[in-house]
């Protein structure tokens, strides 16, 4: 367009003038290529556990709203449920629960929700010596730590019904905390607590009855119960781990 204009007339600044006209052209805006997305700047990996926490809301699920808290170093998650979107006071009370257990973090990362930007929550962070950091509005990917867990949380609870959702959530959290994370190759409990906590027993954990024969169960009186000459081998099921992303 600018080249065509210059073939007929020229003056200093003609290119800028043509660009201004094109910006106001509706037809030009409809056919122009989409702007390239700016690359996301990744968060620095914290030096120690519980240094930076990422917060986000999830739901509604099971007619509840959930607060998700993820430690950026260990990937340890905490989940709180609310009957509706929590107020700043309810949010502070939930955070006091885990802060009393694990201590105060140095930073909290969240979106610009009204609970996080409220005067009450800001005072809570200031008095606790916690630095607030906010993600870019309308860009949830900038809080990727919490977003990834929210995705795993939703996928992990899909197979369950809403009848016993509280128990299923705790089972999911237990499995997540005792499963090696793909980023660290270590379990969240190991990095945060210094040990891998004992989770729900799974086949292959060495409990009685784990091992079984290829044909028949041991002691059932059929071929394959471990009698000499059977020629069968003992097999042990492989423990299934969560896919933690």
HELIX and SHEET records of a PDB file:
HELIX    1   1 UNK A    2  UNK A    8  1                                   7    
HELIX    2   2 UNK A   14  UNK A   23  1                                  10    
HELIX    3   3 UNK A   26  UNK A   31  1                                   6    
HELIX    4   4 UNK A   88  UNK A  102  1                                  15    
HELIX    5   5 UNK A  114  UNK A  117  1                                   4    
HELIX    6   6 UNK A  119  UNK A  128  1                                  10    
HELIX    7   7 UNK A  140  UNK A  143  5                                   4    
HELIX    8   8 UNK A  144  UNK A  157  1                                  14    
HELIX    9   9 UNK A  165  UNK A  177  1                                  13    
HELIX   10  10 UNK A  188  UNK A  193  1                                   6    
SHEET    1   A 5 UNK A  77  UNK A  82  0                                        
SHEET    2   A 5 UNK A  64  UNK A  71 -1                                        
SHEET    3   A 5 UNK A  52  UNK A  61 -1                                        
SHEET    4   A 5 UNK A 107  UNK A 110  1                                        
SHEET    5   A 5 UNK A 131  UNK A 134  1                                        
SHEET    1   B 2 UNK A 211  UNK A 213  0                                        
SHEET    2   B 2 UNK A 234  UNK A 236 -1                                        
END                                                                             
